[in-house]
Amino acid sequence: MKIVDFSKTNTVINQFILELRDKNIQQNRLLFRNNVERIGMLMAFEASKELDYETKNVETVLGTAQCNVPTDDIVLCTIMRAGLPFHQGFLNIFDKAENAFVSAYRAYTDETHFEIHTEYLASPRIDGKTLMIVDPMLATGSSIETTLHVMQSKGTPKRVIIASVIAAEPAFDKLRGCLPEDSIVYCAAVDDVLNEHKYIVPGLGDAGDLLYGTKE
């Protein structure tokens, strides 16, 4: 499993992450959603470098040009609700992709223990396709593990790419146990620890609430 941490390089993604983390700036929900979507677009561009390509000819008004274009059939999968703007960022780039949506959420048995429950799946077949699972917060890795298991009911993908805005180190051990060896995990930033409620520290808070408002 290959891990790509964009915070290790100097890119504009770091500015977007700063604004997402800042407790004063993040109260602007429109800016918060836009920043998540923009990170998704930039990350999709990087992910496009891992696809398979072929050369095609195209006729211009003056002659013939050659272009290398991706050949992968892509399925973009997101975990509702927090994943929707991130998903849209990827879809802005991979505009011909098929799409899958999973409702996976934490059901707490007490203050520190939870199980991942899924109640909804809408997905095409994924046999031989590139499956991209995009979710802004990668804390324990349990939601991604459950989502991957659910998606496998739709077939076996050619490759798996995971994308998150902020990840925590403990999640990587979980993913190594469930992802194919040639999988890639993209992160805009990686934090070291989780708190007793399994939230990323320093993280940014509840991404879903910051994107769309609090829920009961």
Secondary structure, DSSP 8 states (H G I E B T S, - for coil): -EEEEGGGS--THHHHHHHHH-TTGGG-HHHHHHHHHHHHHHHHHHHGGGS-EEEEEEE-SSSEEEEEEE---EEEEEEETTTHHHHHHHHHHSTT-EEEEEEEEEEESSSS-EEEEEEEEE----TTSEEEEE-SEESSSHHHHHHHHHHGGG---SEEEEEEEEEEHHHHHHHHTTS-TT-EEEEEEEESEE-TTS-EESS-S-HHHHHH----
